[in-house]
């Protein structure tokens, strides 16, 4: 069904104006809004006057406008109605469907990664054996958190590390991790290539807040041979794109 017949044009234009003001750091005037949005100046003025009356925009002596306090109140209320899982769910579901592999959302919990949300891909006994908590040093999501640690914190972590999970590929010393750190920070991508379990591979990307601090990570997991067949560069591009979308969606939550 086409819902366009149910729309109210002036309300749509009002939101166009609000989004336009939001995208500009400086206060903007009626003429500029009218010109850039191809909206008759009289219409723009009436909409702005109404928005000002209800507190959605602030008007200044120079006849220019900025977003108003009402939107702050509405935004704070809206933030409380969302959590990271709700926001991430459709993005992760889509990513899992695209790549055909298991996709997870994880956060740092002590010295571990706690999986908060997951979508299953093609069947795999390797992935099905994974537990919801994994150490930072041998998980792709954990490496992202380690890469963003301050040097003293990172050194303390490896100094006290008691590696309980190990394969011949596991990186469990500070020296080994420092060899990877620059690449992780440069690409915002980390890998677990048979470091947690033989035959299993994971690729992860971070989610940042408005202060560029990592608040979560997402990963793609599957048999290493199958991921290589699908193309690690292709998977990297897809998970990078998803992480950027989630960063943009969540950076105003805190």
N, C-alpha and C positions, 0 to 999 in steps of 0.2 A: 504493500500500500504506500502511496506517495503521501508523505506527511506535510509536504510543502503548503498544502491548502490550509493546514491548521496553524501555520506560523503567523506571527504578528510582526509586520515589517518594521515598525518603529522600535519594537523591543530588540529585534535583530540589529538594527542600526545603533541602538544604545550600547549593546555589547561590543559592536565593532569599535565604537568610540572608546569604551573602557579598555579594550585590548590595545588600541592604538596608544592611549595615554600610558598604559603599563609598559609598553615597549620603548618609551622615550624617557630618558633620565631627566631631561629638563621639562619645565612647565610648557604646555603647548596652548596656542590660541585657536580661536574659532576658524580663522582664515586658513591656517595650516591644516587643521583637521578636515575642513571642507574640501580643500584642494586635494589632499592625499587620499582621502576616502571617496572622492568624487561624489560628494554629498552637497546638495544645495545649502548655502550658508545659513539661510533662515531655518532650515530643518535642523542643522547642526546646533544652532544657537538654542532652539527650543528644547532639544534633547538635553543639552548641557545644563540649561536652566532647571529642568526637571530633576536631573541627576544631582544638581547642587542642592535643591530643596530637600531631597531625601538623605543627603549626606554622603552620596556615593562619590562625589568629586568636591574638591576644594577650589574656590575661585579667589584669585588674587587681584590686587589693585590694577595690575597691568592687563586685566581682562584675559589672563591665562589660567589654565586649569591643571590640577594634579589629582591623583586618586584620593578619595576621602576616607575618613575614619570608619565609616560604615563598612567598607570593604575589609578593613582590618578585623573588625568584630566578626564579620561573616567568615573570613578566612580562618580565624582561630577556631570558630565553631566547626568549620568543615574539616580542619585538620584532626580534630578529636574523633571524627566519624570514620577516619581511615587509619589503617595500619599498614605496615610494610607488606605483609602477606596479601592483603586485599589488592594493593596496588600492583604487586609483582605477579599475581596469579595469571592474569591474561597474557602478560608478556612471556612468562615462562611456558605456559601452555602452548602458545604459538611457536616458540623456539623449539620445544620438544617435538612438535608436529613437523616442523620444517627439517630438522636434522635427523629425526627418527631415533633419538637417543634420550637417555634419562637426563633430566635437567633439575638442578637443585638450587635453592636459596639458603645461604648459611650466614651465621653471625659468629663472632668471637665469643667464646664462653670459657673464661679462664685461659688455659693454655691449649684449648681445643676449638674446633669448629663444630657448631651445633647446626644441623640441618633443620630448617624451619618449615620448608615447603618443597615438595618435589613432584615431578611428573615423569612417569615411566615411558621409556621408548621401546625399541625392539627388545625381545627377551634376551636375558643374559644372566647366567648363574653367578658371574662375577659381581655384577651390580646388585643382584638380589641379596648377596651376602654382606653388603655394606651396612655398617651400623650408623645410627644417626649422629654419633660423635666421633670425630677423628682428630688426631694431633695436628698441630700447626705445621710441624716440620716436614711431614710426609703427605700433605694434602695440597692440592692446587689452590684452594681458597685460603688455606692457612698461610701459604707462602706469600700471598698478597698482603696479609696483615703483617707478617714478619718484615717484608720489604719496606713497609711504611713506619716501622718502629724506629725510634731514635737509637743511635749507636750504642749508648750504655745499656738501654733496655734490651736490645738485640743480643749484645754480648752476655748479659746476665741470663737470658733465656737459654742460650746454648751451653753456657757454663754449668747450669744446673739440669740440663736435659738428660732424662733417663729414657733412652730410645727403646720402646717396647715393641715397635713394629719396624721390621727391617727386611729389605731384599738387597740384592747386590747393587741395586740402583739407588738406594735410599741415601739422601744427603742429610747427614746428621751432625755435621760440625760447622762451626762459624765460618771457617775458611771455605768449605764447599758452598755454603749459602751465599757468601759475599761474591763468589764468582758468577752467581745467577742474578744477584740483586739489581744491578744496573739495567740488565735487559728487561726484568720484570717492571721496573719503574718507567722505563722508556716506552714499553708497549702496553702497559697496564694489562698484561696477560701473564698467567703463571700456569705451569704444567705439573702434573704428576704422571710420569711415564714409568709405570710399573714400580713405583716407590712404596706404595701402600700394599699392593697385591700383584703378584706376577700375572701378566696378561691384561691388567686393567690400566686404563689411561683416563686422565681427566684434564680438562682445560677450563680455566676460570678467569673471570674479569670482575673488577670491583664496582661497587656502588658508593658514590661519594655524597656528602652533605654539602650545604652551601659554603662551608669553610674548607672544603676540599679534604676533609677527613673521611677515611673509609669507614662506612657504617655497616656494610654487608658485602656479600659477594655471590655470584652465580657461577654455576659450573655445568659442563657437559661431561657425562661419564659413559664409558662403554669399553668393550674389548679393544685393546690397542690396535690389533690388526684391522678391525672394522673401521675405527676412526681414521687410520691411515688410508684405507681404501676410499673413504668418503672425502678425504683431503683435509689435512690439519689446517692449512691456510684458509680454506673455505669455512671450517668450523670456527676458526679464530675470528674471522670477519663477522660472522653471524653473532657470536657471543659478545663481541665488542660493540656491535650495533645495539644489542639488547641492553647492555650495561649502561650505555649512554642514554638510552630512552629512560631507564629506571632512575638514573642519576638526575635527569631533568625533572622527572615526576616527583621525586622524593626530597629534593634539596630544600624545599620550603616546609618540610614537616616539623623540623626541630624548632 
